[in-house]
Amino acid sequence: MWSVGALPAAGAAALLLAALLATGEALREGDCEVCVTFLGKFYASLLERKADMSAGAVEKALLKSCAVAKGKENRFCYYIGATSDAATKIINEVSKPLAYHVPVDKICEKLKKKDGQICELRYDKQVDLSSVDLKKLKVKDLKKILEEWGESCKGCAEKSDFIRKIGELMPKYAPEAAGARTDL
């Protein structure tokens, strides 16, 4: 077995590089999508309102933002312990660095090391209602559209029922898309 001192120079350099990459893994494009986006918006809102940037005040504001977060952002808040039902509390791993103006991608890198699930969160792809063929979508996707609008389709048994309901509600919730469509 080789010791580090006995390795050829190229081998020692490769070993050192591998060790550095394993410990200081930078985020790649698309990594930690929800973490970076949510914290970026949150941080920008703090700066915009010229909020108190003490760690305690940032944590309080984060808890307030997480109380109204929905979907993947709510799941992110759960993972960092910023929801009432969270099992863990690593919220200070977010509030303290934000108070010191640490870039959000660096905060998310650190969170990734603590809990890998945080960086696995991805936003759902948004459906372009102005051009999508609703007949080709799955019922699950049609239900998701209605859910995002805060609506449901009581008594809907078939796909055509969901499509009809979306067609009825589209002028209310997505007027631009409704105006661009010719089939509704």
N, C-alpha and C positions, 0 to 999 in steps of 0.2 A: 504494500500500500504506500502511496506517495504521501509525503508531508508537504505542506504549502511551500516550505523552503526548497524542497527537492523538485518541485514542478518546473518544467521549462517556462520561460518568461511568458510565452503566448498562452500557455495553460493557466498560469497564475492570473493573468489579465482577464481571461475568459471567466474564471471562477469568481474573481472579484466583481466583474460586470454582472454576472448572474445573481450574486448576493445582493448587489445594489438594486437590481431590477425587482427582486423578490420583496425587498423591504420598502422601497420608495416608489411604488407603482403609481404613475400618473394616470389620470383619467383619459380615456380615449374618447373620440367623438361619439356621442350617444350614450356613454356610460352615465349612470346616475341621473337619468333624464328628469325624473320627477323631483329629486333632491335639488339639483342645480336650478331648475326652473322655479320651484316653489320658494326656495331660499332667496333666489335672485329677486323675485317679485317682492318678497317680504322685506328684504334689505332695502330695496329701492323705495318702498313705501315708508320705511323708517326715515330715510334720508330726506324724502320729499316733505314729510310733515315736521322735519327737524326735531325728531323725537329724542328723548333722553337716551343716550347710548350706554348707560351703565348695564352691567350684566343682568341685574335684577329686573330692570325696566324692559330690557330686550326679551327676557324670559316671559315676563308678564304679557307683553305684546304678542309673543309667539303663541302662548296658550290661547289668547283671544282669537288670533287668526286661525288656529287649529280647531277651535270650537265651531267655526262655520265652514271649515274645509270639507269638500265632498270628494267622493271617488278615490282615485289614486293618491291625491294629496292628503286625504284623511288617513289613508293607510300609512303614508309616510309619517304623519304626526303620531300615529299609533306606535310605529317602530321606534321613534325617539322618545316616547313617553309623554307626549304632549296632549294626550286624550285621557279622559277620566277612567277609561277601562283598560289602559295600557298596563302591561305586566312589568315593564322595565322603565327605568328613568335615566336616559342619557341626554336629556334636554340641555343640560349644562355644557355638553360637548358641542352644542350649536350656539347657545346664547352667549357664552363667554367669548368665543372667537369672533362672532359677529360684532360684539361690543368693541373689540379691538380692531375691527375692520379687516379681518382676514378674508380673502376672496372665497366666495361660496364653493368653488370647485375644490379648493384645498380642504374646506370643512367636510365636503362630501367624500373626499379621499379618505379622511380619517374615520368617518362614519362607516365607510365600506369595510375597513379593517375590523371595526367593532361588530358590525352586523351586515353580512353580505346581502341580505334580503333588501336592504335599503336601496342598493344600486341595481337591483333586479326590477324595480318598479318602472313601468313604461306607461305612457299615456296611450289610451285607445286611439286608433286611427279615426279621424273624423271623416264622415261620409259627406261627399259633395251632393247635397240634395238637389241642386239645380241640374245635374246631369246624370245621376245614377239611375239605373233601371231598377226600380223598387221590386219588380217581379223576380229579379235575380238575387236579391238579398235573402239571407236566412231569416226565419221567423225571430230568432234570437236577436239579430241586428235590428229588425223592425221594432221589436219590443224595447230595445235600448234607445232608439230614437225617441219613442214616446216617453220613456222613463226620463231622458234628459230634459224633456219639455215639462216634466212633472205631471204627465198624463198617463192614463192606463186605457186599456181597451176591454171593458167589461162585456162579456158575452161573445168575444171574438173566439171563434173556433178554428177558422181557416186563415191561411196566409192572405187571401183576398180581403178578409175583414180588417186585418191590420193595415194593409195598403190603402183601403178606403178611409180608415180613420186618420192615417197620416196625411192623405190628400185633403181631408176636411180641415185639419188643424194647421197645415203648412202655411196658409196665408197669415195666420195669427203668430206663429213662432218663427217662421223663416220666410218672410214676405218677398225677399229678393229672389230666393230659390223658386218660390211659387210663381213669380212673374216670369222667370226664365223658362219654366216648363211649359210645354204645349200639350202634354198628355193628361193633365189633371183637369 
